[in-house]
Amino acid sequence: MDTLKVRDAKDVEEVVRAAIANEQPLEIIGHGSKRSIGHAMATNAVLDVSALNAVTSYEPNELIVTLQAGAPLADVLSLIDAKNQQFAFEPMNTAPLLGAPALGTIGGMIAAGLAGPRRIRAGGARDHLLGAHAVSGFGDSFKTGGKVVKNVTGYDLCKLLAGSWGTLSVMTEVTLKVMPKPEAERTLLLHGLDDATANKAMTAALGSPFDVSGAAHLPKSAFRTRTDGLGDIAGQGEALTMLRLEGIAASAAHRAGSLRELLAPFGTATLVEDVASAAAWATVRDVLPFAASGALGAWPVWRIVCPPASGAALGTQLARETGGEVIYDWGGGLIWAALPPNGDAHASAVRERANATGGHATLIRAAEDVRRGVDVFHPQAPGVAALSERVRASFDPKIILNRGRLTRGAAA
Amino acid sequence: MAIMMPASDQAVLARRAEIVAALRAIVPGEGVIDSASEMRVYESDGLTAYRQPPMVVVLPDTTEQVSLVLKYCAGQGIKVVPRGSGTSLSGGALPLEDGVLLGLGKFKRIREIDFDNRVVVTEPGVTNLAISQAVAHAGFYYAPDPSSQIACSIGGNVAENSGGVHCLKYGMTTNNVLGCEIVLMSGEILRIGGKGCENSGYDLMGVITGSEGLLGVITEITVRILQKPETARALMVGFAEVEAAGECVARIIGAGIIPGGMEMMDKPAIHAAEAFVHAGYPLDVEALLIIELDGPKIEVDELITRVETIANACGSTTCQISTSEAERNLFWAGRKAAFPAVGRISPDYLCMDGTIPRGALPKALARIRELSEKYQLGCANVFHAGDGNLHPLILYDANKEGEIERAEAFGADILRACVEFGGVLTGEHGVGIEKRDLMPEMFTEIDLNQQQRLKCAFDAQGLLNPGKVFPTLHRCAELGRMHVHAGKLAFPDIPRF
């Protein structure tokens, strides 16, 4: 299979145009770090954007950075960290979970749109993508959005590109919002709560005025895998409920005190600070209890999004029904479920439970033969699915880009 | 009218009586308005320079009625213009002579308040402020706060992706909406998203938000609500030069401080506001910043000190810090009344809405001064300084021959300058008809074609709110045509592996 390593947007246009003319679908990759997510594709050439890796401009005072889509995420994170800034949506590092070697590129980060714990407060990748240049399935470069944070000029196509898994267009350059890093972080830990009680504690915390920027729950069984990031915190091997407060030091400490009082009915909270707190949240963000190298590394992993207050009921039932393990983020609104391997990764149980709450589930990790028989992405209601298909066709009528990745059987 | 709207369909106009009767069969009683006098209130929105009575007004009160009206109109090839409270400043709800005006004013119910999931499910005709009021007893509020929040509807906010003073810290509408029920032009009813943080599949909610009523008619919305910050305090800082004020804004952001609001006014705006509300604004400064910090008291007190230090270092000539809610509200009173205040000193004004990179502020204001000279019209500037969103208010008198045209030309030049300085045509008011013909300043034909193809995915006949946003209308079949680029059948000569 040909791999075409494009050097600029013009190359991308030419490759896509040739692909259209030859009716030869393309797989779009950066570092390939998330290549195992989705269905096997019916592509017979690879468009590799990893050489489009320049930082176009970085203006810390404007809170924006403009990057080519192939820029390595690790380098960009170092660049903005040096100015004490960050992507507030806390992009997930999928490498440990998927057993992939690399952190990936900026383009991949946006196309997958996998936000971390701060999603509940700061939004997702879609909320931080301000503008993009991309090549559509018509083989034409277009731009959308701009380089300013406040902009309503024309349709917001950035929202569609974020989370499109490379199906609508090949992004070549993107402008992202960056935010100041908080000076301090404090995490309150409640110990030994069952899932339902933990969900109530997280709901109370997120409904408080203390500006909680992370709310996660790791049931006891989640510690089956050794998770270095948790250090001594996980020592007792009991369930942990984590609530994060960020900001200037005095404020974070003050709010931690107030929140501890509010949560007194749920037990006596202990506190971790700064580096230890950050390591604990990286463990949640990257779902390290289910890491590919750990005890559950061979288990399929689902990512379920639901109304936050429904999380514990959904997760508990699913774990009981399948013998699987779950961890909760987003105050219960995000459930990571590692389920014992079987032919369909327990898809019907997962989807039934998710649908009952109005949520949806994505099969993030599973062997290829399992993915062949299961919808990786949540099936949509017929009207929404039809509209989504028309939207896709408005960008890529010949289905040149990542053909078959989102829909089971579409590759045939 | 300087803006050309799509030609009226005479065949449709000739069938008006029949169309009115058909609509009455769907929406009974007073829900269909066809008398010229009663329709007058609908002939314009907040962009009052443009007026056009619609063919007929229909005010459904159920989703099913909305669906039937749209299905009927789609079947008959009749254009439809949706309208919320009619506060658009860009003409987004300007009727069409041969179009049905579909008002959502009867969708006034809040359907569900769900504190555990921190969401409100509401009908689109509920005002922005009413949502905050409905949850205030539990300490919650809905964050986006456009200045028209008393009157503007949440449906209109979604259509326009409205902002407000606090969006630097809390985001625009798009960052605070989770789901909706939408009726497509075909009459099909769809539910997008819900109470979860994210939707599945393509982010349709994201692209519907800010689509200016061109993609569908929203009949229900799920919004996020937040706990009110414990306290808020404001600084009012005067500068002898606009450049120093701009530098102060940059240094505050550079220091990692994101204020709840950071507003700037120039001298004409300060004078107009002070004469109107007597907020105690200094009259001898060239620029005034109002900077609000919100959060826990301990944090606000600390940040106030840091901001004061930065302001002093930037050469502020006056600096007052609010010590009470009354004083904080007084600081804001002038800013919040800036538009009516300008209305007192000038018979008419045009409110512009461009965004520029923060750093371009001094040169943007210098350009506006030059243009003010050139067009011989006054201009007062208020500015969401934190996010670079500029609101020049161009002063004119509609009764003087040629002044409105001059004012519009002045405004267009300001927006061109915004694009030239790396910004955009509109930060929060929308394109509508007002900036429609300026779209090519920012977008190429290819860019606009891609946007219009998206429109085709929602409304293939182009019947929903035509004439807004896009300067040129194309048929969907034409936009969808694939131009095969001849002679380039092989992959180009680039590195392979």
Interface residues (C-beta under 8 A of the other chain):
Chain A: D2 T3 L4 K5 V6 R7 D11 E14 V15 R17 A18 A19 I20 A21 N22 A45 D48 A51 E59 P60 N61 E62 L63 N84 G113 R119 I120 G123 G124 R126 D127 S136 F138 G139 D140 S141 F142 K143 T144 G146 K147 V148 V149 K150 N151 V152 T153 G154 Y155 D156 L157 C158 K159 L160 A162 G163 S164 L168 M179 P180 K181 E183 T203 L206 G207 S208 P209 F210 D211 G247 I248 A250 S251 H254 R255 S258 V305 C306 P307 P308 A309 S310 W330 G333 L334 G358 G359 H360 T362 F377 H378 Q380 A381 G383 V384 A385 L387 S388 R390 V391 R392 A393 S394 F395 P397 K398 L406
Chain B: D114 F115 D116 N117 R118 V119 G139 E160 N161 G163 C167 L168 G171 M172 T174 N175 L184 E188 I189 L190 R191 I192 G194 K195 G196 C197 E198 N199 S200 G201 Y202 D203 L204 M205 G206 V207 T209 G210 S211 Q227 K228 P229 E230 A250 I253 G254 G256 I257 I258 G295 P296 I298 E299 E302 L303 T355 I356 P357 R358 G359 H384 D387 G388 N389 G422 G423 V424 L425 T426 G427 E428 H429 G430 V431 K435 M439 M442 F443 T444 I446 D447 L448 Q450 Q451 R453 L454 K455 C456 A457 F458 V469 G480 M482 H483 V484 H485 K488 L489 A490 F491 P492 I494 P495 R496 F497
